[in-house]
Amino acid sequence: MPTVLSVSGSPSATSRTAGLLRHLDRQLVADGHEVIPLDVRTLPAHVLVGADPRHPAITGVAALVAEADGLVIGTPIYKAAYSGLLKCLFDLLPQYALAGKTVLPLATGGSRAHVLAIDYALRPVLTAMGAGHVLPGWFTLDTDLVVGDDGTLVVAPAAADALCEVVDRFAAALHRAVTSAPPDGTGRPGMR
């Protein structure tokens, strides 16, 4: 089955965005995917702001991206855009790090007014980085994500149903991309 890199761009240790991604990771694993979680906030801050693309932490992430068949990119929306932390990481990865990848952008936020941030802020960056297929993104309201005292995330039923469908569409698109890839093992037509 395909490998998915699940990237949280939230700077918060108690992030609803990261909690949502880990919730969706379980669905992908149950469907037989290998999922590698990555919380960008765990990377060394001095490396992210120091812009050193050759640092082992960044080359390690670049290798994870290169090996993944698809990515789920999650971010909170701050001031009508994706997180600066995620932008720092994107700026350090190779220009076409997402070449041929299937990508599902997800966002969380406090108001439906931010729903378009996925399409006007995040999607262009993913496309510029060469993503082969960027699925329609999905926005989830913070009020639909409740973190319990034990740290577990509870997703409101209507939001959970919608997210399940979104992840199913991502898994299907990823499966099509992997099975239609050339037999050279690259997983991406025309790469290497």
Helices and strands as residue ranges (DSSP letters): E 3-8, H 16-30, E 34-39, G 40-42, H 45-50, H 56-67, E 70-76, H 84-92, E 102-109, G 112-114, H 117-117, I 118-122, H 123-128, E 133-134, E 138-141, G 142-144, E 145-147, E 153-155, H 157-179
